[in-house]
């Protein structure tokens, strides 16, 4: 073989090798770019727990879909958090806290108010709303507001916002407390007994209570408004160790308050603007 031919073959061989190498490098670069892109878009899955009550905060609609003020607020929050993927589960009230303790759930909503005991175990968001509570009493009652409940009896579900509010009232008025009867019954059953004057009053969302009373023919009840400064605040709570998640959620809640989203959702689901003022958007722990 002549030198010229040898050089020619060598050149072709080198060219082919370079093409293979370039192709291989391009493929590797493409794979690396794809892997990098997937890493950037990978989301952290978080689980939300709720008891799907009470309406209008959380409830299942006629199609069995979860909705309500709190749930729609959480949906709006996570629509702006690209780093998280939200899943939710409807469970029993007591299972919410057991799930937070075991890290089965990372956050929860259920018309949850602040207590010192909860704050020792869980993280609180900034408040999402003040509870639009009213007082429901029999029509012939002499109760006209929260100042008249000393010595009067009511029924509550343990761990709820109203239970917490009344327990705090008794701590502040140990010499003349209100009488708290704990129950696991529905609000419908509680209002039935109140209508029969088995108890003296019930704290609950006035619009909802009035609707239930009309639907059930409970004609011995009336609704008394509670001043705004007497209404407890409600929060999203987080499992211990979820500081980064809480920080991200709080930042979004402040954005949603500023752009009017919270107010719109409150008007739609709660029948008025019960969003805390900007200077109230502070996490309690």
Backbone as JSON, one array per atom type, in Angstrom:
{
  "sequence": "XXXXXXXXXXXXXXXXXXXXXXXXXXXXXXXXXXXXXXXXXXXXXXXXXXXXXXXXXXXXXXXXXXXXXXXXXXXXXXXXXXXXXXXXXXXXXXXXXXXXXXXXXXXXXXXXXXXXXXXXXXXXXXXXXXXXXXXXXXXXXXXXXXXXXXXXXXXXXXXXXXXXXXXXXXXXXXXXXXXXXXXXXXXXXXXXXXXXXXXXXXXXXXXXXXXXXXXXXXXXXXXXXXXXXXXXXXXXXXXXXXXXXXXXXXXXXXXXXXXXXXXXXXXXXXXXXXXXXXXXXXXXX",
  "N": [[0.86, -1.19, 0.0], [0.56, 2.21, -0.83], [2.08, 5.2, 0.57], [0.39, 7.37, 0.33], [-2.14, 6.2, 0.12], [-2.27, 4.94, 2.57], [-2.28, 7.15, 4.31], [-4.7, 8.22, 3.52], [-6.59, 6.28, 4.31], [-6.16, 6.35, 7.04], [-6.94, 8.96, 7.62], [-9.69, 8.79, 7.07], [-10.46, 6.97, 9.0], [-9.85, 8.36, 11.35], [-11.64, 10.5, 11.08], [-14.09, 9.19, 11.2], [-13.96, 8.22, 13.78], [-13.94, 10.59, 15.2], [-16.49, 11.55, 14.59], [-18.08, 9.62, 15.83], [-17.3, 9.99, 18.48], [-18.08, 12.66, 18.86], [-20.8, 12.36, 18.5], [-21.35, 10.69, 20.62], [-20.63, 12.32, 22.78], [-22.49, 14.37, 22.43], [-24.82, 12.99, 22.89], [-24.46, 12.3, 25.55], [-24.39, 14.86, 26.65], [-26.99, 15.66, 26.12], [-28.42, 13.8, 27.66], [-27.5, 14.51, 30.17], [-28.46, 17.11, 30.32], [-31.18, 16.61, 30.23], [-31.51, 15.13, 32.59], [-30.76, 17.07, 34.41], [-32.82, 18.9, 33.99], [-35.02, 17.39, 34.83], [-34.36, 17.13, 37.5], [-34.62, 19.74, 38.34], [-37.36, 20.13, 38.11], [-38.44, 18.31, 39.81], [-40.68, 17.58, 42.41], [-41.55, 18.06, 45.88], [-43.62, 15.93, 47.58], [-46.41, 16.62, 49.55], [-48.7, 15.98, 52.23], [-51.99, 16.71, 53.05], [-54.29, 16.89, 55.73], [-57.74, 16.66, 56.62], [-60.94, 16.87, 58.21], [-63.0, 17.39, 56.63], [-64.9, 19.24, 57.47], [-66.0, 21.96, 59.62], [-68.75, 22.83, 57.47], [-68.93, 26.15, 56.29], [-66.18, 25.9, 55.9], [-64.7, 23.57, 55.26], [-65.84, 21.03, 53.18], [-67.6, 18.37, 51.5], [-68.81, 18.58, 48.23], [-71.83, 18.25, 46.15], [-70.91, 16.47, 44.3], [-69.11, 14.98, 45.62], [-66.65, 16.15, 45.85], [-63.99, 17.77, 47.53], [-64.24, 20.93, 49.01], [-64.71, 24.39, 50.01], [-63.93, 27.2, 52.19], [-61.33, 27.08, 53.56], [-60.08, 24.92, 52.24], [-60.03, 25.8, 49.57], [-58.4, 27.99, 49.85], [-55.97, 26.76, 50.54], [-55.53, 25.32, 48.15], [-55.11, 27.49, 46.4], [-52.79, 28.51, 47.52], [-50.88, 26.45, 46.99], [-50.9, 26.39, 44.26], [-49.15, 28.33, 43.62], [-46.72, 27.39, 44.48], [-44.24, 25.93, 43.2], [-42.41, 24.03, 43.97], [-43.63, 22.1, 45.46], [-45.9, 19.31, 45.63], [-49.24, 18.82, 46.17], [-51.2, 16.58, 48.07], [-54.25, 15.27, 49.42], [-56.19, 14.11, 52.26], [-59.2, 12.91, 53.57], [-60.16, 12.48, 56.86], [-60.74, 11.13, 60.21], [-61.34, 13.38, 62.98], [-59.6, 13.03, 65.27], [-57.63, 11.55, 64.06], [-56.3, 13.3, 62.46], [-54.39, 14.63, 64.05], [-52.93, 12.48, 65.05], [-51.85, 11.63, 62.66], [-50.26, 13.84, 61.94], [-48.42, 13.68, 64.0], [-47.07, 11.34, 63.38], [-45.94, 11.95, 61.01], [-47.31, 11.25, 58.77], [-49.04, 13.02, 57.67], [-48.26, 16.29, 56.56], [-49.36, 18.76, 56.91], [-52.4, 20.41, 58.04], [-55.92, 21.22, 57.94], [-58.85, 22.41, 59.51], [-60.71, 24.23, 60.54], [-59.14, 25.18, 62.66], [-58.11, 26.47, 65.71], [-55.89, 28.49, 67.81], [-54.05, 26.98, 70.43], [-52.17, 26.76, 73.46], [-51.27, 24.21, 74.07], [-51.36, 22.81, 71.61], [-49.52, 24.35, 70.22], [-47.15, 23.59, 71.35], [-46.55, 21.25, 70.08], [-47.05, 21.47, 67.33], [-46.61, 23.45, 64.32], [-47.75, 26.7, 63.49], [-49.49, 28.43, 60.9], [-49.64, 31.81, 59.51], [-52.68, 33.53, 60.42], [-55.63, 32.5, 58.65], [-58.23, 33.32, 58.56], [-60.79, 35.03, 60.45], [-63.04, 33.43, 62.6], [-66.36, 33.3, 61.56], [-68.31, 33.36, 63.75], [-71.5, 33.0, 65.35], [-74.02, 33.33, 67.91], [-76.31, 30.92, 68.82], [-79.5, 30.63, 70.15], [-82.38, 29.6, 72.14], [-85.56, 31.08, 71.35], [-86.82, 32.38, 73.49], [-84.77, 33.0, 75.18], [-82.69, 34.66, 77.64], [-80.17, 35.34, 77.03], [-77.89, 37.52, 75.54], [-75.41, 37.81, 74.48], [-71.83, 37.01, 74.58], [-71.16, 37.8, 77.13], [-73.09, 36.83, 78.74], [-72.96, 34.12, 79.27], [-72.09, 32.8, 81.51], [-72.61, 30.23, 83.8], [-74.47, 29.13, 82.11], [-75.41, 26.47, 79.84], [-73.87, 24.49, 77.24], [-73.16, 22.59, 74.21], [-70.33, 21.01, 72.81], [-67.91, 19.87, 70.4], [-65.05, 18.19, 71.26], [-61.85, 19.76, 71.0], [-62.44, 21.45, 68.91], [-62.77, 24.76, 67.41], [-64.71, 26.31, 68.79], [-64.91, 24.89, 71.18], [-62.35, 25.29, 72.23], [-62.4, 28.07, 72.54], [-64.37, 28.4, 74.52], [-63.31, 26.91, 76.61], [-61.12, 28.47, 77.19], [-62.47, 30.73, 78.06], [-63.54, 29.73, 80.47], [-61.17, 29.33, 81.89], [-60.45, 31.92, 82.33], [-62.54, 32.76, 83.85], [-62.89, 31.38, 86.44], [-64.5, 31.33, 88.72], [-67.08, 31.58, 87.89], [-67.97, 29.82, 85.64], [-68.92, 28.8, 82.27], [-71.09, 26.07, 81.39], [-69.82, 23.26, 79.98], [-70.62, 20.73, 77.8], [-69.42, 17.86, 76.37], [-69.55, 16.34, 73.16], [-69.94, 13.98, 70.47], [-71.7, 14.26, 68.52], [-73.45, 15.4, 65.54], [-73.78, 18.78, 64.2], [-76.39, 19.17, 63.5], [-77.83, 17.45, 65.22], [-77.13, 18.61, 67.68], [-78.28, 21.17, 67.44], [-80.94, 20.42, 67.3], [-81.41, 19.53, 69.94], [-80.94, 21.9, 71.26], [-83.01, 23.44, 70.25], [-85.08, 22.18, 71.57], [-84.59, 23.12, 74.04], [-82.8, 21.84, 75.73], [-80.28, 22.61, 76.24], [-78.56, 25.79, 76.66], [-77.31, 27.52, 74.79], [-75.48, 27.82, 71.66], [-72.39, 28.12, 70.05], [-71.69, 28.89, 66.77], [-71.37, 28.96, 63.13], [-73.41, 31.45, 62.0], [-74.96, 31.7, 59.58], [-74.93, 29.09, 58.57], [-76.11, 27.67, 60.71], [-78.65, 28.83, 60.71], [-79.6, 28.0, 58.23], [-79.67, 25.21, 58.6], [-81.58, 25.12, 60.66], [-83.86, 26.05, 59.32], [-84.14, 24.09, 57.33], [-84.68, 21.85, 58.89], [-86.91, 22.54, 60.24], [-86.71, 23.82, 62.72], [-88.03, 25.88, 64.71], [-87.69, 27.33, 67.01], [-85.42, 28.79, 67.44], [-82.98, 31.44, 67.49], [-80.59, 33.74, 66.05], [-77.71, 35.35, 67.22], [-75.5, 37.94, 66.66], [-71.91, 37.97, 67.02], [-69.44, 40.19, 68.19], [-66.72, 41.27, 66.08], [-64.15, 41.33, 67.28], [-64.3, 39.37, 69.14], [-64.23, 37.0, 67.91], [-62.58, 33.96, 67.25], [-59.35, 33.35, 65.69], [-58.41, 31.38, 62.82], [-56.27, 28.73, 61.59], [-53.77, 27.18, 59.43], [-52.13, 24.2, 60.3], [-48.94, 22.62, 60.95], [-46.85, 19.7, 60.83], [-44.29, 18.93, 63.23], [-41.01, 20.04, 62.46], [-41.48, 20.94, 59.92], [-40.62, 23.48, 59.03], [-39.64, 24.79, 56.7], [-41.68, 24.31, 54.85], [-43.81, 25.61, 56.13], [-42.85, 28.26, 56.05], [-42.86, 28.77, 53.28], [-45.6, 28.5, 52.72], [-46.68, 30.53, 54.35], [-45.6, 32.81, 53.15], [-46.91, 32.74, 50.68], [-49.59, 33.0, 51.56], [-49.59, 35.63, 52.47], [-49.18, 36.93, 50.04], [-51.57, 36.25, 48.75], [-53.39, 37.52, 50.37], [-52.68, 40.16, 49.88], [-53.25, 40.46, 47.13], [-55.96, 40.23, 47.05], [-57.18, 37.74, 46.82], [-57.81, 36.12, 49.08], [-59.84, 37.6, 50.28], [-61.85, 37.46, 48.29], [-62.41, 34.7, 48.28], [-63.31, 34.43, 50.89], [-65.65, 36.01, 50.86], [-67.13, 34.47, 49.06], [-67.4, 31.91, 50.28], [-67.75, 32.27, 53.07], [-69.54, 34.27, 53.32], [-68.91, 36.91, 53.77], [-66.27, 39.34, 54.41], [-63.86, 37.97, 56.15], [-61.17, 38.03, 56.48], [-58.1, 38.35, 58.16], [-56.58, 41.49, 59.13], [-53.76, 43.07, 57.47], [-51.67, 43.58, 59.33], [-52.2, 41.64, 61.17], [-51.34, 39.29, 60.18], [-49.52, 37.26, 61.33], [-47.61, 34.57, 62.42], [-48.4, 32.6, 65.27], [-46.48, 31.11, 66.62]],
  "CA": [[0.0, 0.0, 0.0], [1.37, 3.43, -0.92], [1.94, 6.12, 1.69], [-0.78, 8.21, 0.06], [-3.33, 5.4, 0.46], [-2.27, 4.74, 4.02], [-2.73, 8.41, 4.9], [-6.12, 8.39, 3.22], [-7.36, 5.39, 5.19], [-6.0, 6.87, 8.4], [-7.78, 10.16, 7.73], [-11.1, 8.35, 7.15], [-10.64, 6.32, 10.3], [-9.89, 9.42, 12.35], [-12.89, 11.26, 10.89], [-15.19, 8.36, 11.71], [-13.82, 8.18, 15.24], [-14.36, 11.9, 15.7], [-17.95, 11.62, 14.48], [-18.64, 8.78, 16.89], [-17.02, 10.66, 19.75], [-18.95, 13.84, 18.94], [-22.16, 11.87, 18.71], [-21.43, 10.17, 21.97], [-20.62, 13.46, 23.69], [-23.76, 15.08, 22.28], [-25.83, 12.17, 23.56], [-24.24, 12.45, 26.99], [-24.8, 16.21, 27.02], [-28.46, 15.67, 26.08], [-28.88, 13.06, 28.82], [-27.2, 15.32, 31.35], [-29.4, 18.24, 30.31], [-32.5, 16.07, 30.57], [-31.47, 14.79, 34.01], [-30.75, 18.33, 35.14], [-34.16, 19.47, 33.89], [-35.9, 16.62, 35.69], [-34.01, 17.46, 38.88], [-35.15, 21.06, 38.64], [-38.81, 20.1, 38.16], [-38.88, 17.33, 40.8], [-41.41, 18.24, 43.48], [-41.71, 17.38, 47.15], [-45.03, 15.65, 47.81], [-46.86, 16.84, 50.93], [-50.05, 15.46, 52.46], [-52.88, 17.55, 53.86], [-55.38, 16.17, 56.39], [-58.91, 17.41, 57.06], [-62.14, 16.1, 58.51], [-64.02, 17.88, 55.68], [-65.94, 19.91, 58.23], [-67.42, 22.16, 59.34], [-69.12, 23.67, 56.35], [-68.4, 26.29, 54.93], [-64.72, 25.91, 55.86], [-64.3, 22.39, 54.49], [-66.95, 20.1, 53.03], [-67.68, 17.7, 50.2], [-69.96, 19.08, 47.48], [-72.76, 17.22, 45.68], [-70.16, 15.49, 43.49], [-68.13, 14.31, 46.47], [-65.37, 16.85, 45.76], [-63.69, 18.6, 48.68], [-64.2, 22.36, 48.74], [-64.85, 25.19, 51.22], [-62.99, 28.32, 52.27], [-59.96, 26.69, 53.89], [-59.51, 24.05, 51.2], [-59.75, 26.6, 48.38], [-57.22, 28.8, 50.18], [-54.78, 25.89, 50.41], [-55.31, 25.09, 46.72], [-54.52, 28.71, 45.83], [-51.42, 28.59, 48.03], [-49.98, 25.5, 46.34], [-50.79, 26.72, 42.84], [-47.99, 29.21, 43.48], [-45.53, 26.77, 45.06], [-43.82, 24.92, 42.21], [-41.54, 23.01, 44.56], [-44.42, 21.13, 46.2], [-47.08, 18.68, 45.05], [-50.17, 18.63, 47.28], [-52.2, 15.52, 48.12], [-55.05, 15.45, 50.62], [-56.93, 12.94, 52.73], [-60.27, 13.17, 54.53], [-59.99, 11.5, 57.93], [-61.38, 11.48, 61.47], [-60.73, 14.52, 63.67], [-58.46, 12.61, 66.08], [-56.59, 10.99, 63.18], [-55.51, 14.42, 61.92], [-53.25, 14.9, 64.92], [-52.09, 11.28, 65.06], [-51.12, 11.64, 61.39], [-49.21, 14.86, 62.03], [-47.39, 13.18, 64.92], [-46.31, 10.26, 62.72], [-45.48, 12.53, 59.73], [-48.13, 10.79, 57.65], [-49.48, 14.29, 57.1], [-47.34, 17.4, 56.85], [-50.15, 19.93, 57.28], [-53.81, 20.08, 58.27], [-56.91, 22.29, 58.08], [-60.14, 21.94, 60.0], [-61.23, 25.29, 61.41], [-58.3, 24.96, 63.84], [-57.71, 27.69, 66.42], [-54.63, 28.38, 68.54], [-53.97, 26.65, 71.85], [-50.78, 26.6, 73.9], [-50.94, 22.79, 74.02], [-51.05, 22.47, 70.22], [-48.32, 25.07, 69.79], [-45.98, 22.85, 71.83], [-46.31, 20.1, 69.2], [-47.24, 21.76, 65.91], [-46.32, 24.79, 63.83], [-48.93, 27.42, 63.01], [-49.35, 29.42, 59.82], [-50.33, 33.06, 59.81], [-54.11, 33.22, 60.38], [-56.26, 32.56, 57.33], [-59.53, 33.98, 58.68], [-61.43, 35.02, 61.77], [-64.2, 32.56, 62.49], [-67.59, 34.1, 61.55], [-69.22, 32.73, 64.69], [-72.66, 33.66, 65.95], [-74.57, 32.58, 69.03], [-77.67, 30.45, 68.56], [-80.19, 30.42, 71.43], [-83.84, 29.53, 72.01], [-86.16, 32.4, 71.15], [-87.19, 33.02, 74.76], [-83.57, 33.09, 76.01], [-82.26, 35.98, 78.11], [-78.78, 35.53, 76.6], [-77.76, 38.49, 74.44], [-74.04, 37.81, 73.98], [-70.87, 36.2, 75.31], [-71.09, 38.22, 78.53], [-74.2, 36.23, 79.5], [-72.91, 32.65, 79.22], [-71.7, 32.23, 82.81], [-73.65, 29.4, 84.39], [-75.32, 28.57, 81.05], [-74.84, 25.24, 79.3], [-73.76, 24.33, 75.79], [-72.54, 21.36, 73.74], [-69.25, 21.23, 71.86], [-67.06, 18.74, 70.03], [-63.73, 18.47, 71.84], [-60.78, 20.09, 70.08], [-62.87, 22.39, 67.89], [-62.53, 26.17, 67.72], [-65.62, 26.79, 69.83], [-64.52, 24.26, 72.44], [-61.16, 25.99, 72.7], [-62.8, 29.41, 72.97], [-65.12, 28.32, 75.78], [-62.37, 26.46, 77.64], [-60.34, 29.66, 77.56], [-63.39, 31.56, 78.85], [-63.6, 29.17, 81.82], [-59.89, 29.59, 82.55], [-60.46, 33.34, 82.71], [-63.66, 33.0, 84.76], [-62.99, 30.13, 87.21], [-65.54, 31.41, 89.75], [-68.42, 31.58, 87.28], [-67.74, 29.3, 84.29], [-70.03, 28.25, 81.5], [-71.15, 24.61, 81.52], [-69.48, 22.66, 78.7], [-70.93, 19.31, 77.62], [-68.74, 17.38, 75.18], [-70.32, 15.38, 72.38], [-69.44, 13.66, 69.13], [-72.84, 14.37, 67.61], [-73.42, 16.4, 64.47], [-74.38, 20.07, 64.53], [-77.84, 19.0, 63.35], [-78.33, 16.86, 66.47], [-76.94, 19.6, 68.73], [-79.31, 22.21, 67.27], [-82.22, 19.81, 67.67], [-81.53, 19.55, 71.4], [-81.05, 23.3, 71.65], [-84.37, 23.85, 69.9], [-85.92, 21.63, 72.64], [-84.13, 23.8, 75.26], [-82.03, 20.96, 76.61], [-79.12, 23.43, 76.58], [-78.89, 27.21, 76.62], [-76.77, 28.25, 73.64], [-74.48, 27.14, 70.83], [-71.57, 28.97, 69.18], [-71.54, 28.26, 65.46], [-71.55, 29.89, 62.03], [-74.81, 31.82, 62.0], [-75.63, 31.4, 58.31], [-75.08, 27.65, 58.49], [-77.09, 27.27, 61.71], [-79.97, 29.26, 60.27], [-79.99, 27.13, 57.12], [-80.03, 23.93, 59.19], [-82.83, 25.3, 61.39], [-84.95, 26.15, 58.34], [-84.29, 22.79, 56.67], [-85.19, 20.87, 59.83], [-88.11, 23.05, 60.89], [-86.41, 24.19, 64.11], [-88.57, 27.24, 64.74], [-87.52, 27.92, 68.34], [-84.05, 29.27, 67.54], [-82.62, 32.73, 66.91], [-79.15, 33.93, 65.88], [-77.18, 36.6, 67.77], [-74.16, 38.23, 66.14], [-70.81, 38.15, 67.96], [-68.52, 41.22, 67.7], [-65.56, 40.74, 65.36], [-62.97, 41.15, 68.14], [-64.52, 38.21, 69.99], [-64.18, 35.8, 67.07], [-61.23, 33.37, 67.21], [-58.68, 33.2, 64.4], [-58.16, 29.99, 62.43], [-54.93, 28.57, 61.03], [-53.23, 25.92, 58.93], [-51.07, 23.75, 61.19], [-47.92, 21.79, 60.3], [-46.12, 18.77, 61.68], [-42.98, 19.38, 63.7], [-39.94, 19.87, 61.48], [-41.89, 21.44, 58.6], [-40.4, 24.92, 59.02], [-39.52, 25.29, 55.32], [-43.02, 24.29, 54.26], [-44.58, 26.7, 56.74], [-42.34, 29.54, 55.54], [-43.34, 28.93, 51.91], [-47.05, 28.7, 52.78], [-46.94, 31.86, 54.91], [-45.28, 33.81, 52.12], [-48.02, 32.72, 49.7], [-50.8, 33.54, 52.2], [-49.47, 37.09, 52.47], [-49.41, 37.35, 48.66], [-53.0, 36.09, 48.45], [-54.1, 38.6, 51.08], [-52.37, 41.42, 49.21], [-53.88, 40.58, 45.81], [-57.41, 40.16, 47.19], [-57.71, 36.39, 46.65], [-58.41, 35.65, 50.32], [-61.11, 38.31, 50.47], [-62.83, 36.91, 47.35], [-62.8, 33.38, 48.76], [-64.08, 34.63, 52.11], [-66.98, 36.46, 50.45], [-67.82, 33.38, 48.39], [-67.69, 30.76, 51.13], [-68.11, 32.64, 54.43], [-70.61, 35.25, 53.28], [-68.4, 38.23, 54.16], [-64.81, 39.4, 54.45], [-63.37, 37.62, 57.47], [-59.72, 37.92, 56.37], [-57.41, 39.22, 59.12], [-55.87, 42.64, 58.59], [-52.37, 42.8, 57.12], [-50.8, 43.56, 60.51], [-52.52, 40.46, 61.96], [-50.81, 38.11, 59.51], [-48.31, 36.86, 62.07], [-47.72, 33.22, 62.99], [-48.34, 32.71, 66.73], [-45.34, 30.41, 67.22]],
  "C": [[0.89, 1.22, 0.0], [1.13, 4.28, 0.3], [0.71, 6.96, 1.56], [-2.06, 7.48, 0.47], [-3.42, 5.19, 1.97], [-2.77, 5.98, 4.73], [-4.22, 8.62, 4.7], [-6.98, 7.54, 4.14], [-7.33, 5.9, 6.62], [-6.9, 8.07, 8.63], [-9.24, 9.77, 7.88], [-11.4, 7.74, 8.51], [-10.75, 7.35, 11.41], [-11.18, 10.22, 12.28], [-14.07, 10.5, 11.48], [-15.16, 8.32, 13.24], [-14.29, 9.48, 15.86], [-15.87, 12.05, 15.68], [-18.61, 10.81, 15.58], [-18.48, 9.44, 18.24], [-17.93, 11.85, 19.95], [-20.39, 13.43, 19.22], [-22.36, 11.39, 20.12], [-21.49, 11.29, 23.0], [-21.94, 14.22, 23.65], [-24.87, 14.34, 23.01], [-25.72, 12.32, 25.08], [-24.69, 13.81, 27.47], [-26.32, 16.31, 27.09], [-29.03, 14.97, 27.3], [-28.67, 13.86, 30.1], [-28.16, 16.49, 31.47], [-30.78, 17.79, 30.74], [-32.57, 15.74, 32.06], [-31.51, 16.04, 34.86], [-32.12, 18.97, 35.16], [-35.14, 18.75, 34.8], [-35.63, 16.93, 37.15], [-34.62, 18.79, 39.28], [-36.66, 21.02, 38.83], [-39.34, 19.08, 39.18], [-39.5, 18.04, 41.98], [-41.43, 17.39, 44.74], [-43.2, 17.17, 47.39], [-45.36, 15.86, 49.28], [-48.33, 16.45, 51.04], [-50.8, 16.34, 53.46], [-53.99, 16.69, 54.45], [-56.5, 17.13, 56.75], [-60.03, 16.44, 57.37], [-63.29, 16.47, 57.58], [-65.21, 18.49, 56.42], [-65.28, 21.02, 59.05], [-67.62, 23.0, 58.09], [-69.39, 25.08, 56.91], [-66.87, 26.28, 54.84], [-64.18, 24.77, 55.02], [-65.5, 21.46, 54.4], [-66.88, 19.46, 51.65], [-68.94, 18.14, 49.49], [-70.82, 17.92, 46.98], [-72.09, 16.16, 44.81], [-69.11, 14.74, 44.31], [-66.76, 14.95, 46.43], [-65.19, 17.76, 46.98], [-63.59, 20.06, 48.26], [-64.37, 23.11, 50.07], [-63.75, 26.23, 51.31], [-61.55, 27.86, 52.5], [-59.32, 25.87, 52.78], [-59.17, 24.85, 49.95], [-58.56, 27.54, 48.62], [-55.95, 27.98, 50.01], [-54.48, 25.58, 48.95], [-54.64, 26.29, 46.08], [-53.07, 28.87, 46.27], [-50.49, 27.71, 47.2], [-49.93, 25.67, 44.82], [-49.6, 27.64, 42.58], [-46.72, 28.66, 44.08], [-45.09, 25.63, 44.17], [-42.99, 23.8, 42.8], [-42.3, 21.92, 45.3], [-45.56, 20.56, 45.36], [-48.01, 18.3, 46.2], [-51.1, 17.44, 47.06], [-53.02, 15.76, 49.39], [-55.8, 14.18, 50.97], [-57.98, 13.39, 53.75], [-60.22, 12.08, 55.59], [-60.75, 11.95, 59.17], [-60.62, 12.62, 62.16], [-59.49, 14.09, 64.46], [-57.31, 12.09, 65.22], [-55.75, 12.09, 62.53], [-54.24, 14.59, 62.74], [-52.33, 13.68, 65.04], [-51.26, 11.22, 63.78], [-50.02, 12.68, 61.34], [-48.07, 14.36, 62.92], [-46.49, 12.14, 64.25], [-45.71, 10.71, 61.39], [-46.17, 11.88, 58.53], [-48.68, 11.99, 56.9], [-48.46, 15.36, 57.48], [-48.08, 18.68, 57.25], [-51.62, 19.53, 57.39], [-54.64, 21.35, 58.34], [-58.19, 21.67, 58.63], [-60.73, 22.96, 60.97], [-60.48, 25.26, 62.74], [-57.85, 26.3, 64.43], [-56.4, 27.44, 67.17], [-54.87, 27.91, 69.97], [-52.5, 26.47, 72.2], [-50.34, 25.14, 73.78], [-50.58, 22.36, 72.59], [-49.75, 23.12, 69.77], [-47.04, 24.4, 70.3], [-45.59, 21.72, 70.89], [-46.28, 20.45, 67.72], [-46.87, 23.2, 65.59], [-47.6, 25.42, 63.28], [-48.57, 28.34, 61.84], [-49.75, 30.79, 60.35], [-51.83, 32.76, 59.75], [-54.69, 33.37, 58.99], [-57.62, 33.24, 57.37], [-59.87, 34.13, 60.16], [-62.72, 34.24, 61.61], [-65.49, 33.37, 62.57], [-68.66, 33.51, 62.47], [-70.39, 33.63, 65.06], [-73.08, 32.82, 67.15], [-76.0, 32.21, 68.7], [-78.31, 30.1, 69.9], [-81.67, 30.18, 71.16], [-84.43, 30.94, 71.98], [-86.49, 33.13, 72.45], [-86.0, 33.22, 75.68], [-83.29, 34.53, 76.43], [-80.8, 36.25, 77.76], [-78.75, 36.51, 75.43], [-76.36, 38.55, 73.87], [-73.14, 36.98, 74.86], [-70.76, 36.59, 76.79], [-72.14, 37.53, 79.39], [-74.1, 34.71, 79.62], [-72.49, 32.0, 80.54], [-72.87, 31.47, 83.41], [-74.58, 28.76, 83.38], [-74.62, 27.36, 80.43], [-74.84, 25.21, 77.78], [-73.18, 22.96, 75.48], [-71.47, 21.7, 72.72], [-68.58, 19.89, 71.53], [-65.65, 19.07, 70.5], [-62.7, 18.74, 70.76], [-61.16, 21.08, 69.0], [-62.61, 23.82, 68.35], [-63.42, 26.65, 68.84], [-65.3, 26.16, 71.18], [-63.33, 24.99, 73.06], [-61.52, 27.37, 73.25], [-63.49, 29.37, 74.33], [-64.25, 27.8, 76.91], [-61.51, 27.62, 78.12], [-61.19, 30.6, 78.41], [-63.44, 31.05, 80.29], [-62.31, 29.36, 82.59], [-59.84, 31.02, 83.07], [-61.56, 33.67, 83.71], [-63.89, 31.76, 85.64], [-64.11, 30.15, 88.26], [-66.95, 31.35, 89.18], [-68.32, 31.09, 85.84], [-69.04, 28.99, 83.57], [-69.96, 26.73, 81.59], [-70.93, 23.98, 80.14], [-69.79, 21.17, 78.72], [-70.3, 18.86, 76.3], [-69.56, 16.3, 74.49], [-69.59, 15.08, 71.08], [-70.54, 13.78, 68.1], [-72.65, 15.47, 66.58], [-74.04, 17.71, 64.94], [-75.9, 20.0, 64.41], [-78.46, 18.47, 64.64], [-78.23, 17.86, 67.63], [-78.01, 20.69, 68.65], [-80.7, 21.68, 67.58], [-82.44, 19.88, 69.18], [-81.65, 20.98, 71.91], [-82.45, 23.83, 71.37], [-85.37, 23.36, 70.96], [-85.53, 22.17, 74.01], [-83.47, 22.86, 76.27], [-80.72, 21.62, 77.02], [-79.47, 24.89, 76.28], [-78.41, 27.96, 75.38], [-75.8, 27.36, 72.87], [-73.72, 28.18, 70.02], [-71.36, 28.23, 67.86], [-71.68, 29.33, 64.39], [-73.04, 30.18, 61.85], [-75.57, 31.45, 60.75], [-75.9, 29.91, 58.2], [-76.15, 27.17, 59.46], [-78.5, 27.64, 61.28], [-80.5, 28.39, 59.14], [-80.44, 25.76, 57.65], [-81.38, 24.03, 59.9], [-84.02, 25.35, 60.44], [-85.21, 24.8, 57.69], [-84.95, 21.77, 57.58], [-86.44, 21.33, 60.57], [-87.91, 23.38, 62.36], [-86.8, 25.66, 64.3], [-88.44, 27.93, 66.1], [-86.11, 28.47, 68.54], [-83.9, 30.66, 66.93], [-81.1, 32.88, 66.93], [-78.76, 35.31, 66.4], [-75.77, 36.79, 67.23], [-73.16, 38.4, 67.27], [-69.87, 39.22, 67.39], [-67.25, 40.62, 67.11], [-64.37, 40.48, 66.27], [-63.12, 39.98, 69.11], [-64.42, 36.89, 69.21], [-62.76, 35.24, 67.02], [-60.68, 33.31, 65.79], [-58.48, 31.72, 64.11], [-56.88, 29.92, 61.6], [-54.79, 27.24, 60.28], [-52.18, 25.49, 59.95], [-50.19, 22.74, 60.47], [-47.29, 20.85, 61.32], [-44.8, 19.37, 62.11], [-41.93, 19.1, 62.64], [-40.26, 20.4, 60.1], [-41.73, 22.96, 58.5], [-40.33, 25.49, 57.6], [-40.87, 25.34, 54.63], [-43.86, 25.42, 54.83], [-44.14, 28.05, 56.19], [-42.87, 29.8, 54.14], [-44.84, 29.21, 51.89], [-47.37, 30.1, 53.31], [-46.67, 32.97, 53.89], [-46.4, 33.9, 51.09], [-49.3, 33.29, 50.3], [-50.76, 35.07, 52.21], [-49.66, 37.65, 51.06], [-50.9, 37.31, 48.32], [-53.85, 37.1, 49.19], [-53.91, 39.91, 50.34], [-53.09, 41.57, 47.87], [-55.41, 40.4, 45.84], [-58.02, 38.78, 47.06], [-58.41, 35.89, 47.91], [-59.77, 36.31, 50.55], [-62.2, 37.76, 49.55], [-63.32, 35.54, 47.81], [-63.65, 33.48, 50.03], [-65.51, 35.08, 51.79], [-67.79, 35.31, 49.87], [-68.28, 32.3, 49.37], [-68.19, 31.13, 52.52], [-69.19, 33.71, 54.48], [-70.2, 36.63, 53.73], [-66.89, 38.19, 54.19], [-64.33, 39.19, 55.88], [-61.85, 37.42, 57.46], [-59.06, 38.84, 57.39], [-56.71, 40.39, 58.41], [-54.4, 42.3, 58.37], [-51.47, 42.69, 58.34], [-51.11, 42.4, 61.46], [-51.94, 39.18, 61.35], [-49.46, 37.72, 60.09], [-48.55, 35.47, 62.64], [-47.56, 33.29, 64.5], [-47.2, 31.94, 67.39], [-44.25, 30.17, 66.18]]
}
